[in-house]
Structure formats: structure tokens, C-alpha cells
Amino acid sequence: MGVGENMKIEILGSGCPNCKKVVEITRKAIEETKVNAEIIKITNIGEIINYGVMSTPAIVINGEIKSYGRIPDIEEIKNWLKK
């Protein structure tokens, strides 16, 4: 990633409570790490399947699946954002 580029964070899920919780934790992790990042919510089941994800919520950072089928804790997300 070049200087000034936004990190692309995709949250894959149907909009269920767990998916919303992942969005909330991810936003907080972005604020705390002060990274430039854009959150995109993917709710279309066809798009989710295209990622090869069979259980949601899932987090994809710059095209790389980091987590699926669970709610990662904020420290785990912050570690992903720092790399």
C-alpha cells in the first residue's frame, strides 16, 4: 500500500447481530490504531460465496480473509491493521 492509500476492510455478513458487532469492533480498532481504512459491508450472499466464505461474519482486509464464522476481539483486529 502506498502512502495515503486507504486500507480496504470488507465485513461479509447478512446484517445479523454478530455481523453488526464485528463492524462496531472494527470501527473502534480503526480509531484506536489511527489507520486510514474504509469499511465496506458485503451483504449479498453471492458476493460472500465468491470469497469462499461459508460462515459469517467474515473480515477481509485488502483482499485477504482474516476471520470468518466468529467475532474476533479488538486486539486481534488491531494486529491485522498494523501489518
C-alpha positions, 0 to 999 in steps of 0.5 A: 500500500502506498502512502495515503492509500486507504486500507480496504476492510470488507465485513461479509455478513447478512446484517445479523447481530454478530455481523453488526458487532464485528463492524462496531469492533472494527470501527473502534480498532480503526480509531484506536490504531489511527489507520486510514481504512474504509469499511465496506459491508458485503451483504449479498450472499453471492458476493460472500460465496465468491470469497469462499466464505461459508460462515459469517461474519467474515473480515477481509482486509485488502483482499485477504480473509482474516476471520470468518464464522466468529467475532474476533476481539479488538486486539486481534483486529488491531494486529491485522491493521498494523501489518 
